[in-house]
């Protein structure tokens, strides 16, 4: 008989081996570790999750490496901007008072707090479904805040305004990066170890902060009094910061279903003549990297034409209940209704709709948008009643024939169909579901 001992759920080579021979003699083999290797493992355990690498997703390392590098550049630049800001507050000038500097600092923090609350009010619900995009946007916004800090002393009359604006941008950065970090931590955790990953990420960030502060102090002393050199270093580090963030976000292979990923997966399924869908590692290059408003994008994806969780009372249903009756008949047995109005497909969700129903309703809505667009992605053509009816019939037939296959293909490619991050609105309706 033989018994082996492993570290981390059986990954790697055995650390010890026990064998019993037929004669009853026990043979014990214990593979020891050198003191240096043991010490290294102790140090690594403070920065890497327990059970690494099998306890995290494959994209964990690449993301953390690029994230740490961008963090270093941020801490170095923060020392430069802090030095300039203190000069702007009048540190070292006899004509400046402590009370005046304190009041300016108070206004800076106050406006930043208000900005963070307002950002959460208007964008909080989209942070889960667009975690990658907001993660990148948060760091770009932070770059702009630091740039304002450096520029503010050059405009004495607008110093306080620029200071407060930079504080608002920094608050938006803190809110967005903190929220998206929580979403990404859940993605990395393979053994319900999100808390451990978060703690180790904190250790990594602390080490990066200490290193960045030490380097930042050296750079700040080196560039002090040399304006051209200071701006050259700052802009070079900013360019590297943007590149490192882009690489970090591109390295993520999220498996949750967001609105954009749902549209891309549906497109890949149709392009393959209903044979397959893209795998998680094939999708990052196709996703948008920034959460740009519809007005700033070249072409609107089909997901922009879907209103998930629409408010029934806000739609034009006519003077009688005939429209509702027709919708119930058309979507008999479903936990949702679809209504095309104002070039948007409104999805009315039943109050008993589960995440599986929400995913089904969203895919159905996307197919209806495709049918209405006549093959032109992101552009819905004007349709009369007969054209709308034909498009709805086409979408319904496709759902009946292919939706179950689509769902099976998603699950076979390790897409988390139980983790639906489609950010539906909070409105629900109730009607009798006909299961006959």
Buried (B, 14 or more C-beta within 10 A) or exposed (E): EEEEEEEEEEEEEBEBBBEEEEEEEEEEEEEEEEEEEEEEEEEEEEBBBEBBBEBBBEBBBBBBBBBBBBBBBBBBBBBBBBBBBEEBBBEEEEEEEEEEBEEBBEBBEEBBEBBBEBBBEEBEEBBBBBBBBBBBBBBBBBBBBBBBBBBBBEEEEEBBBBBBBBBBBBBBBBBBBEBBBBBBBBBBBBBEBBEBBBBBBEEBBEBBBEBBBEBBEEBBEEBEEEEEEBEEBBEEBBEBBBBBBBBBBBBBBBBBBBBBBBBBBBBBBBEEEBEEBBBBBEBBEEBEBBBEEEEEEEEBBBBBBBBBBBBBEEBEBEEEEEBBEEBBEBBEEBBBBBBBBEEBBBBBBBEEBEBEBBBBBBBBBBBBBBBBBEEEEBBBEEBEEEBBEBBBEBBBEBBEEBBEEBBEBBEEBEBBBEBBBBBBEEBBBEBEEEEE
